[in-house]
Amino acid sequence: MAAVHPSQDTEERLRELRTAQARLRALIDNEPECVKLIDAEGRLLEMNAAGLRMIEADAGEQVLGKCVYGIVAPEHVEAFRDLTERVCRGARGILEFELVGLKGTRRWMETHAAPFRDEASGETRLLAITRDITDRRRAEQALRESEQRFQLFMDNLPASAWIRDAQFRYTYANRLYAKTWGGLEPQALPGRSAAELFPPEVAQYFRDSDDKVREQGAPLQFVDTLPSGRWLKVKFPLPDGAVAGVALDITDRTRLEEALRESER
């Protein structure tokens, strides 16, 4: 059996190490999310191809060795610097921030950072995976704006509006409903049962009509005569088993109509 020379063994190990490093580099470069390595001063030491595309760099030479704080939106620099310093002291962290690419494009990013010890220098770096969440943030903003428009519309509607779930609990009420029936702010109603606001016989009457709407699976329009007056109501079922309703106070209109009929007689 031939003896293995020590130098041959070392060369074989080096080849294996280089192969492993090349494989790791290929994996990182083909990762669809940004992978980067930053030192405690914020200098960019490594970044894969996906990251370079996100920051609009044509080549690594444009950014490697430079401080990344320059491409972070000014209002997020302090938070990014704080994250970098904490991670380089051994902590982990997550941050959502905006960056401004080299060509001026603004993007929202979410970064997950962990400490990485460089054995050669003995220093701890920030190793992070960062994804582009611009579309998600835009969708969230559009949803917030839509909800604000809906709330403004409902709170200025000259009618009471509400939604109760299958357990007879409120999940929504506009300002007029909350003020008229509970003397409350709209945000105080969700989670409360209608039985908490009305006498037992009235609450049961409302529950029965909710059940009827749910069973029929169709809108129900009727006039309710209550101690507070006469109300034109429309109730309709929702897909999740809840029932929504709108009520318009027609007390004054009814009195006017009765007075007109009496005058005609």
Disulfide bonds with the S-S distance in Angstrom:
none
